[in-house]
Amino acid sequence: MSFGCALVVNKKDDTYVWVLQQLIEAGDGHRPLTVITDRDKAMTNAIAEVLRGVKHILCLWHIMRKVQSCTDHSFLDGFLRCTDKCRTKSGFERVWKELVGKHKVQGRRWFQELYEDKEKWAETYLQGYFYAVMRTNQRCKSMNRTLKTWLDRKVRLYRFVENYHKQLKSLRWEEGHQDNKTNDEQSYCDDVLASLKCNAVQTIYVKKDVGLQNKDADVEDNNPSAVQEGIPL
């Protein structure tokens, strides 16, 4: 779901501050619970200023891409433990210390900055925050690619607005279509599950009744006079 977009002339702190302020105003004052971005410094500063208290998560895809370009597969495997496998903060600290010590990257500035931002990418620090299992901003990147099929630098400003609304209308129609499809499939699934539960219950009771009838039949066969005369068994 796209809530809006901004046409900006630069990527400075003040520009992103204005964008976020406009987003809050357009949403009647509502603020997001979580924001996922890359490690853009200007955007990070703007979020800290405008969205105080909102959980800021760094795109894991961008981090992994940088790690791959700076290290080898051995470091990458250890780093994956830090991102997803450590369930406690103490466990994260231990694994991270072993990792940087083994590969001798303590003095490298990028890794030090990455460690300082650990609360924005390590899963153990994301517990208790809602992010719908989204750890990357690829949905935003996908939206950008979609818009670029309609928009380019040669498009005039008024055409930009027209084309954007056309594209947004198409995307929302498709999302509504998928929602209806999902609801229909869920209803069908619920009907099937209800039928299975009903059949299961009937089967259990039928088997139970048959079992009782068989038991009574055995009693009659073993002691017919007791049953006929009503003698307690």
C-alpha positions as a Python dict, from the first residue, in 0.01 Angstrom:
ca = {
    (1, 'M'): (0, 0, 0),
    (2, 'S'): (138, 338, -103),
    (3, 'F'): (48, 628, 126),
    (4, 'G'): (227, 892, -74),
    (5, 'C'): (545, 1001, -245),
    (6, 'A'): (757, 1314, -259),
    (7, 'L'): (932, 1487, -546),
    (8, 'V'): (1253, 1635, -403),
    (9, 'V'): (1545, 1822, -556),
    (10, 'N'): (1812, 1699, -311),
    (11, 'K'): (1876, 1452, -30),
    (12, 'K'): (1963, 1687, 254),
    (13, 'D'): (1849, 1673, 615),
    (14, 'D'): (1608, 1965, 581),
    (15, 'T'): (1448, 1812, 273),
    (16, 'Y'): (1377, 1481, 445),
    (17, 'V'): (1252, 1662, 756),
    (18, 'W'): (998, 1841, 536),
    (19, 'V'): (897, 1513, 367),
    (20, 'L'): (833, 1339, 699),
    (21, 'Q'): (641, 1636, 835),
    (22, 'Q'): (417, 1634, 527),
    (23, 'L'): (362, 1260, 566),
    (24, 'I'): (242, 1307, 924),
    (25, 'E'): (20, 1597, 824),
    (26, 'A'): (-135, 1398, 538),
    (27, 'G'): (-203, 1115, 785),
    (28, 'D'): (-399, 1340, 1023),
    (29, 'G'): (-116, 1340, 1272),
    (30, 'H'): (-69, 964, 1284),
    (31, 'R'): (291, 845, 1306),
    (32, 'P'): (425, 508, 1194),
    (33, 'L'): (528, 250, 1451),
    (34, 'T'): (833, 140, 1254),
    (35, 'V'): (1042, 285, 973),
    (36, 'I'): (1277, 83, 752),
    (37, 'T'): (1544, 266, 553),
    (38, 'D'): (1897, 219, 424),
    (39, 'R'): (2184, 382, 612),
    (40, 'D'): (2137, 720, 450),
    (41, 'K'): (2267, 973, 703),
    (42, 'A'): (2033, 1254, 604),
    (43, 'M'): (1725, 1034, 636),
    (44, 'T'): (1851, 894, 966),
    (45, 'N'): (1891, 1246, 1104),
    (46, 'A'): (1546, 1346, 981),
    (47, 'I'): (1384, 1043, 1145),
    (48, 'A'): (1557, 1119, 1473),
    (49, 'E'): (1421, 1476, 1461),
    (50, 'V'): (1066, 1422, 1334),
    (51, 'L'): (981, 1066, 1437),
    (52, 'R'): (1115, 1051, 1788),
    (53, 'G'): (1017, 729, 1963),
    (54, 'V'): (949, 549, 1635),
    (55, 'K'): (1152, 232, 1588),
    (56, 'H'): (1404, 285, 1308),
    (57, 'I'): (1522, -37, 1139),
    (58, 'L'): (1805, -50, 889),
    (59, 'C'): (1751, -244, 568),
    (60, 'L'): (1921, -580, 617),
    (61, 'W'): (1968, -626, 242),
    (62, 'H'): (2186, -315, 219),
    (63, 'I'): (2386, -421, 524),
    (64, 'M'): (2447, -771, 386),
    (65, 'R'): (2550, -628, 53),
    (66, 'K'): (2809, -407, 223),
    (67, 'V'): (2933, -691, 442),
    (68, 'Q'): (2978, -914, 138),
    (69, 'S'): (3185, -648, -36),
    (70, 'C'): (3412, -596, 265),
    (71, 'T'): (3465, -950, 396),
    (72, 'D'): (3459, -1319, 304),
    (73, 'H'): (3200, -1594, 342),
    (74, 'S'): (3337, -1697, 680),
    (75, 'F'): (3264, -1354, 826),
    (76, 'L'): (2925, -1347, 654),
    (77, 'D'): (2822, -1674, 819),
    (78, 'G'): (2917, -1537, 1159),
    (79, 'F'): (2739, -1211, 1090),
    (80, 'L'): (2419, -1400, 1006),
    (81, 'R'): (2433, -1546, 1355),
    (82, 'C'): (2439, -1193, 1493),
    (83, 'T'): (2141, -1082, 1285),
    (84, 'D'): (1904, -1376, 1335),
    (85, 'K'): (2034, -1643, 1574),
    (86, 'C'): (2110, -1448, 1891),
    (87, 'R'): (1801, -1439, 2112),
    (88, 'T'): (1951, -1241, 2398),
    (89, 'K'): (2158, -925, 2414),
    (90, 'S'): (2432, -1097, 2607),
    (91, 'G'): (2440, -1370, 2343),
    (92, 'F'): (2471, -1110, 2071),
    (93, 'E'): (2756, -934, 2248),
    (94, 'R'): (2943, -1262, 2289),
    (95, 'V'): (2900, -1369, 1926),
    (96, 'W'): (2991, -1023, 1795),
    (97, 'K'): (3305, -1008, 2008),
    (98, 'E'): (3413, -1349, 1883),
    (99, 'L'): (3339, -1249, 1524),
    (100, 'V'): (3535, -924, 1514),
    (101, 'G'): (3819, -1079, 1712),
    (102, 'K'): (3850, -1374, 1478),
    (103, 'H'): (3855, -1158, 1165),
    (104, 'K'): (4045, -867, 1323),
    (105, 'V'): (3809, -590, 1213),
    (106, 'Q'): (3788, -406, 1549),
    (107, 'G'): (3965, -97, 1416),
    (108, 'R'): (3770, -64, 1093),
    (109, 'R'): (3537, 234, 1108),
    (110, 'W'): (3247, 85, 912),
    (111, 'F'): (3220, -215, 1145),
    (112, 'Q'): (3237, 9, 1449),
    (113, 'E'): (2952, 219, 1312),
    (114, 'L'): (2760, -98, 1232),
    (115, 'Y'): (2799, -214, 1591),
    (116, 'E'): (2683, 124, 1720),
    (117, 'D'): (2367, 81, 1509),
    (118, 'K'): (2306, -274, 1637),
    (119, 'E'): (1968, -181, 1784),
    (120, 'K'): (1851, -105, 1430),
    (121, 'W'): (1936, -439, 1268),
    (122, 'A'): (2004, -718, 1520),
    (123, 'E'): (1690, -924, 1583),
    (124, 'T'): (1746, -947, 1957),
    (125, 'Y'): (1703, -566, 1975),
    (126, 'L'): (1389, -574, 1760),
    (127, 'Q'): (1187, -789, 1997),
    (128, 'G'): (867, -621, 2109),
    (129, 'Y'): (843, -399, 1802),
    (130, 'F'): (598, -446, 1517),
    (131, 'Y'): (761, -475, 1177),
    (132, 'A'): (560, -758, 1014),
    (133, 'V'): (878, -962, 960),
    (134, 'M'): (998, -696, 716),
    (135, 'R'): (1373, -648, 745),
    (136, 'T'): (1436, -477, 410),
    (137, 'N'): (1296, -181, 216),
    (138, 'Q'): (1265, -380, -105),
    (139, 'R'): (892, -306, -123),
    (140, 'C'): (984, 63, -151),
    (141, 'K'): (1247, -16, -414),
    (142, 'S'): (991, -219, -605),
    (143, 'M'): (753, 76, -591),
    (144, 'N'): (1028, 301, -728),
    (145, 'R'): (1087, 66, -1021),
    (146, 'T'): (716, 57, -1092),
    (147, 'L'): (689, 434, -1095),
    (148, 'K'): (990, 465, -1325),
    (149, 'T'): (801, 275, -1594),
    (150, 'W'): (565, 573, -1608),
    (151, 'L'): (792, 857, -1512),
    (152, 'D'): (1123, 994, -1636),
    (153, 'R'): (1318, 1319, -1629),
    (154, 'K'): (1155, 1449, -1944),
    (155, 'V'): (803, 1435, -1802),
    (156, 'R'): (658, 1776, -1719),
    (157, 'L'): (547, 1839, -1363),
    (158, 'Y'): (173, 1832, -1433),
    (159, 'R'): (221, 1509, -1630),
    (160, 'F'): (412, 1366, -1338),
    (161, 'V'): (113, 1421, -1109),
    (162, 'E'): (-130, 1275, -1364),
    (163, 'N'): (82, 968, -1432),
    (164, 'Y'): (146, 912, -1065),
    (165, 'H'): (-227, 908, -987),
    (166, 'K'): (-291, 669, -1275),
    (167, 'Q'): (-23, 434, -1152),
    (168, 'L'): (-142, 460, -792),
    (169, 'K'): (-499, 384, -898),
    (170, 'S'): (-380, 76, -1086),
    (171, 'L'): (-176, -46, -788),
    (172, 'R'): (-463, 1, -544),
    (173, 'W'): (-704, -178, -775),
    (174, 'E'): (-465, -473, -794),
    (175, 'E'): (-425, -477, -417),
    (176, 'G'): (-802, -469, -369),
    (177, 'H'): (-836, -754, -616),
    (178, 'Q'): (-580, -960, -425),
    (179, 'D'): (-756, -882, -95),
    (180, 'N'): (-1089, -1007, -233),
    (181, 'K'): (-921, -1316, -371),
    (182, 'T'): (-759, -1385, -34),
    (183, 'N'): (-1088, -1337, 151),
    (184, 'D'): (-1268, -1575, -86),
    (185, 'E'): (-999, -1839, -46),
    (186, 'Q'): (-1009, -1795, 331),
    (187, 'S'): (-1386, -1843, 333),
    (188, 'Y'): (-1350, -2157, 125),
    (189, 'C'): (-1077, -2279, 357),
    (190, 'D'): (-1297, -2210, 661),
    (191, 'D'): (-1584, -2404, 500),
    (192, 'V'): (-1357, -2699, 428),
    (193, 'L'): (-1217, -2696, 781),
    (194, 'A'): (-1567, -2677, 929),
    (195, 'S'): (-1676, -2972, 716),
    (196, 'L'): (-1371, -3175, 820),
    (197, 'K'): (-1432, -3099, 1188),
    (198, 'C'): (-1798, -3200, 1155),
    (199, 'N'): (-1709, -3525, 981),
    (200, 'A'): (-1444, -3596, 1240),
    (201, 'V'): (-1690, -3548, 1526),
    (202, 'Q'): (-1951, -3767, 1356),
    (203, 'T'): (-1692, -4037, 1294),
    (204, 'I'): (-1585, -4033, 1658),
    (205, 'Y'): (-1942, -4060, 1785),
    (206, 'V'): (-2030, -4329, 1534),
    (207, 'K'): (-1728, -4533, 1639),
    (208, 'K'): (-1819, -4478, 2003),
    (209, 'D'): (-2177, -4591, 1947),
    (210, 'V'): (-2063, -4895, 1754),
    (211, 'G'): (-1821, -4976, 2032),
    (212, 'L'): (-2099, -4957, 2292),
    (213, 'Q'): (-2327, -5173, 2079),
    (214, 'N'): (-2053, -5430, 2037),
    (215, 'K'): (-1992, -5428, 2412),
    (216, 'D'): (-2364, -5483, 2480),
    (217, 'A'): (-2369, -5763, 2228),
    (218, 'D'): (-2076, -5931, 2399),
    (219, 'V'): (-2254, -5905, 2735),
    (220, 'E'): (-2567, -6061, 2590),
    (221, 'D'): (-2368, -6344, 2437),
    (222, 'N'): (-2179, -6415, 2760),
    (223, 'N'): (-2474, -6380, 3000),
    (224, 'P'): (-2809, -6365, 2817),
    (225, 'S'): (-3016, -6446, 3128),
    (226, 'A'): (-2864, -6151, 3316),
    (227, 'V'): (-2969, -5911, 3046),
    (228, 'Q'): (-3318, -6057, 3009),
    (229, 'E'): (-3388, -6056, 3383),
    (230, 'G'): (-3232, -5716, 3444),
    (231, 'I'): (-2965, -5848, 3679),
    (232, 'P'): (-2700, -5576, 3739),
    (233, 'L'): (-2361, -5654, 3589),
}
